[in-house]
Amino acid sequence: LFCLKLGWQHTHLRTKADLTKLPVHGAFRSTVGLISMGAIAKRVRNLLRNHEVKVIAYDPFMTHEQAEEWDVELVSLQELFKRSAVTSLHAPDIDATKGMIRHEHFEAMPKWASFINTARSATVRHTELCDVLEKRPDLWAVIDVTEEATEEEHQRLIQLHNVTLTPHIAGSLSTECHRMGKLIFEEVQRFVENTPLEYALTEQQASIMA
């Protein structure tokens, strides 16, 4: 939502006159693209429902019936970047996704579009991201994960004016980690008591998760 209002861009403006220069998409009938419809992306999709945005998704494991259930349109990865005012990455770090997000995807983004990565950095080719961002100041990237970026790539991300870096605040921090332990304890308790599990996983599901 902050990206749809070009909020990150506005944080870099210094005068009142500057505020009129950016063509804001807004959070009504704009298109948001979600990459990989796992648990987090589905939660994001639900949070977007009240804002009447169009949600498209790329997920090779999602069926058309599931897409209809979640009210998303399944598209190719290239089309998702081309159509989305905001693209949000939620793909796991597995062999099939390493370096999946490349130069041609960023180049396809429409003017004043934003890219968010709160998932894993190995999925993104950071040098290619930086190359495109240097040429296109109309794009913005909000990067929450840089663990796989080289030192040179990290320095470039820091220096670019159209990048916002956050220290993986999308992950669990400090006391929030207690919730993770609490969740596991309660699930084990359900297992011991032979009651239905809330977070049961199949072997196939586990193989495509982060």
Disulfide bonds with the S-S distance in Angstrom:
none
